[in-house]
């Protein structure tokens, strides 16, 4: 059973109530959580997925073109780059561990 104020907020004062809810400082975060929970990716996630797809497609096209050109040297160079990009940064060891020495020359 709703009290009279709640009924009033849901009927005659609904615009005021909606504005108050949407104006709350956590409303944007709430909407993001609702979108995530609904399984519908938000526009930023869609954009990131699209960019990843385009980058992957470009990489596939580049590799195939290098193969078709039969340029073994460039294909090997490309493969070295791909392997380097796939490596974890956790496995990279710094060449200069002495912070006081400054950058290498």
C-alpha positions as CSV (number, residue, x, y, z in Angstrom):
1,X,0.0,0.0,0.0
2,X,1.5,3.4,-1.1
3,X,1.3,6.4,1.1
4,X,-0.3,9.6,-0.3
5,X,3.0,11.3,-1.0
6,X,4.2,8.3,-3.0
7,X,1.0,8.2,-5.0
8,X,1.4,12.0,-5.7
9,X,5.0,11.5,-6.8
10,X,4.0,8.8,-9.2
11,X,1.0,10.7,-10.7
12,X,0.7,14.4,-10.6
13,X,4.3,15.2,-9.6
14,X,6.0,12.5,-11.8
15,X,8.1,15.0,-13.9
16,X,9.5,16.5,-10.7
17,X,10.2,13.0,-9.4
18,X,11.9,11.8,-12.6
19,X,14.0,15.0,-12.7
20,X,15.1,14.4,-9.1
21,X,16.1,10.8,-9.8
22,X,17.9,11.6,-13.0
23,X,19.6,14.5,-11.3
24,X,21.1,12.4,-8.6
25,X,24.9,12.2,-8.6
26,X,24.9,8.3,-8.9
27,X,22.2,8.1,-11.7
28,X,24.7,7.8,-14.5
29,X,26.5,5.0,-12.8
30,X,23.2,3.3,-12.1
31,X,22.2,3.5,-15.8
32,X,25.6,2.0,-16.8
33,X,25.0,-0.9,-14.4
34,X,21.5,-1.4,-15.8
35,X,22.9,-1.5,-19.4
36,X,25.7,-3.9,-18.3
37,X,23.2,-6.2,-16.6
38,X,20.8,-6.2,-19.6
39,X,23.5,-7.7,-21.8
40,X,23.3,-4.8,-24.2
41,X,26.7,-3.2,-24.6
42,X,26.8,0.6,-24.2
43,X,28.0,2.7,-27.1
44,X,31.6,3.0,-25.8
45,X,31.9,-0.8,-25.6
46,X,30.5,-1.1,-29.1
47,X,33.0,1.4,-30.3
48,X,35.9,-0.5,-28.7
49,X,34.7,-3.8,-30.1
50,X,34.4,-2.2,-33.6
51,X,37.9,-0.7,-33.4
52,X,39.3,-4.1,-32.3
53,X,37.5,-5.8,-35.2
54,X,38.9,-3.3,-37.7
55,X,42.4,-3.6,-36.3
56,X,42.2,-7.4,-36.5
57,X,40.9,-7.2,-40.1
58,X,43.7,-4.8,-41.1
59,X,46.3,-7.2,-39.6
60,X,44.9,-10.2,-41.5
61,X,44.9,-8.2,-44.7
62,X,48.5,-7.0,-44.2
63,X,49.7,-10.5,-43.4
64,X,48.0,-11.9,-46.5
65,X,49.3,-9.2,-48.7
66,X,52.9,-9.8,-47.4
67,X,52.4,-13.5,-48.1
68,X,51.1,-12.8,-51.6
69,X,54.1,-10.5,-52.3
70,X,56.3,-13.4,-51.4
71,X,58.5,-11.0,-49.5
72,X,60.0,-13.4,-46.9
73,X,62.1,-10.7,-45.2
74,X,59.2,-8.4,-44.6
75,X,56.9,-11.2,-43.5
76,X,59.5,-12.3,-40.9
77,X,59.8,-8.6,-39.7
78,X,56.0,-8.5,-39.4
79,X,56.0,-11.7,-37.5
80,X,58.6,-10.4,-35.0
81,X,56.4,-7.3,-34.4
82,X,53.3,-9.4,-33.9
83,X,55.2,-11.6,-31.4
84,X,56.5,-8.6,-29.6
85,X,53.1,-7.1,-29.3
86,X,51.7,-10.4,-28.0
87,X,54.3,-10.6,-25.2
88,X,53.4,-9.7,-21.7
89,X,55.0,-6.5,-20.3
90,X,55.6,-8.5,-17.1
91,X,58.2,-10.5,-18.9
92,X,60.2,-7.5,-20.1
93,X,63.2,-6.8,-18.0
94,X,64.5,-3.2,-17.8
95,X,67.9,-2.6,-19.2
96,X,68.7,0.1,-16.7
97,X,67.7,-0.7,-13.1
98,X,69.5,2.2,-11.5
99,X,67.0,5.0,-11.3
100,X,69.6,7.6,-10.4
101,X,71.6,7.0,-13.6
102,X,68.9,8.6,-15.7
103,X,67.8,7.6,-19.2
104,X,70.1,5.6,-21.4
105,X,72.0,7.6,-24.0
